[in-house]
Amino acid sequence: MDYTMVRRIAVVGVLALLAGACSDSPTSPSTPSTGGTGGTTATVTSVTITGSLAVSEGGTSQLVATANLSDGTSQNVSAQSVWVSTDTTVATVSATGLVTALKTGSTDISATHRSQTGKVTLQVAAATFRLTVSGMSVTALNTCDDFTQGLTNGEFAIRVRAITPSGAQTTLATTTGYPGSTTSPRGLNLAKNQARSVGSSGTFTLNGASGQSLRIQFSATEWDEQIVIFPPSIRWIHDSRMSDRSSNRTHSFTNGNFSSLGPNSITIGSSGSCGIRLNYTVSAVKQ
């Protein structure tokens, strides 16, 4: 037998088998679709803004920016948009679309995402607030101690009023007195740094439009009295230099709220050393 020929046949057979195996390779997988029509990425065609567009001063509104895509779907893109208010004195808008109303008026709010911008007009209406003013106490800062012997106490007559822009007012507290009188009410007798309660209050309903305000007016008269004996007579001696002094403090409505809420004070002084301070509080509840 010709063994050389056999070996050649065997080698040829092996090569043929290997060639067949190589030609039977598996088919490569196709590229997955990235979404959208025709397997292309969907694009943003427009941006729509939704949410409450009527807000009262001091209120908030959460707006939502929706991207409308070319494949007919939509996405919430509030956190990915650039938000702008055209009038930040009327309302501001956060990076996520939260609007804060500051004063009456209107402003355009826009949201831009991938070169597409949506825009709406926000209307801010006046809010109504119920304000309560309470006179808490008065404190003698100094008495007019002009007498030779010196005085430790002072007599104070006070009046506290709350006044609205329309002129409506209420008296929160009043004490009366008259220097040298032994029969009329004596007012408040206070030592230096001593506080005396004048607890009373008044409540007002105010429209919160810009420019509205509540004025607190504090009037006071301070006098010192002393009995001086000049035998055979007795006389009242009094110092009333702090005669009908007054002071005002205004609580205005700005940026959606009334200013200086909580504990407050007004101080009245005279040309001399005497003075008195009113301590009071103001609270506001949005209706």
URURBEL-V941125 format. One record per residue. N is the residue number from 1. SS is DSSP state (H for helix, E for strand, L for the rest). NEAR is the number of other ideal C-beta (glycine too) atoms within 12 Angstrom. Layout:
n = [N	N]
ss = [SS	SS]
near = [NEAR	NEAR]
This chain:
n = [1	2	3	4	5	6	7	8	9	10	11	12	13	14	15	16	17	18	19	20	21	22	23	24	25	26	27	28	29	30	31	32	33	34	35	36	37	38	39	40	41	42	43	44	45	46	47	48	49	50	51	52	53	54	55	56	57	58	59	60	61	62	63	64	65	66	67	68	69	70	71	72	73	74	75	76	77	78	79	80	81	82	83	84	85	86	87	88	89	90	91	92	93	94	95	96	97	98	99	100	101	102	103	104	105	106	107	108	109	110	111	112	113	114	115	116	117	118	119	120	121	122	123	124	125	126	127	128	129	130	131	132	133	134	135	136	137	138	139	140	141	142	143	144	145	146	147	148	149	150	151	152	153	154	155	156	157	158	159	160	161	162	163	164	165	166	167	168	169	170	171	172	173	174	175	176	177	178	179	180	181	182	183	184	185	186	187	188	189	190	191	192	193	194	195	196	197	198	199	200	201	202	203	204	205	206	207	208	209	210	211	212	213	214	215	216	217	218	219	220	221	222	223	224	225	226	227	228	229	230	231	232	233	234	235	236	237	238	239	240	241	242	243	244	245	246	247	248	249	250	251	252	253	254	255	256	257	258	259	260	261	262	263	264	265	266	267	268	269	270	271	272	273	274	275	276	277	278	279	280	281	282	283	284	285	286	287]
ss = [L	L	H	H	H	H	H	H	H	H	H	H	H	H	H	H	H	H	H	H	H	H	H	L	L	L	L	L	L	L	L	L	L	L	L	L	H	H	H	L	L	L	L	E	E	E	E	E	E	E	L	L	L	E	E	E	L	L	L	E	E	E	L	E	E	E	E	E	E	L	L	L	L	E	E	E	L	H	H	H	L	E	E	E	E	L	L	L	L	L	E	E	E	L	L	L	L	E	E	E	E	L	L	L	E	E	E	E	E	E	E	E	E	L	L	E	E	E	E	E	E	E	E	E	E	L	L	E	E	E	E	E	E	E	E	E	E	E	E	E	E	E	L	L	L	L	L	L	L	L	L	L	E	E	E	E	E	E	E	E	E	E	E	E	L	L	L	L	E	E	E	E	E	E	L	L	E	L	L	L	L	L	L	L	L	E	L	E	E	E	E	L	L	L	E	E	E	E	E	E	E	E	E	E	E	E	E	L	L	L	L	L	E	E	E	E	E	E	E	E	E	E	E	E	E	E	E	E	E	E	L	L	E	E	E	E	E	E	E	E	E	E	E	E	E	E	E	E	E	E	E	E	E	E	L	L	E	E	L	L	L	E	E	E	E	E	E	E	E	L	L	L	L	L	E	E	E	E	E	E	E	E	E	E	E	E	L]
near = [7	8	9	10	11	12	13	13	15	14	14	14	14	14	14	14	14	13	12	12	11	10	10	10	8	6	6	6	6	7	8	7	13	13	17	17	15	11	13	14	15	22	22	29	22	23	35	28	37	20	27	24	25	19	35	29	38	32	30	24	30	24	39	29	40	27	32	24	25	20	21	13	17	22	26	24	30	31	20	21	34	25	39	28	32	20	23	22	21	29	43	28	37	23	16	21	39	25	42	31	40	33	34	30	24	22	31	25	45	27	39	24	31	24	13	27	24	34	25	32	23	39	26	37	25	27	31	23	32	21	39	27	41	29	36	27	28	41	31	38	31	31	39	37	25	26	21	10	13	16	30	18	28	48	39	51	35	43	34	43	32	40	27	27	21	14	10	17	20	27	23	37	36	24	32	21	30	21	28	22	18	14	8	14	16	23	33	34	24	37	21	25	18	22	22	28	19	32	17	25	23	29	22	35	21	35	27	38	26	26	16	31	29	42	31	39	31	39	30	43	34	47	41	40	31	27	17	17	12	10	7	6	9	13	14	22	22	30	30	31	25	36	23	18	31	25	28	21	29	24	35	25	34	21	22	32	29	36	20	26	23	19	15	29	27	38	24	35	24	30	15	22	23	35	32	47	35	45	31	39	27	39	25	32	20	24	18]
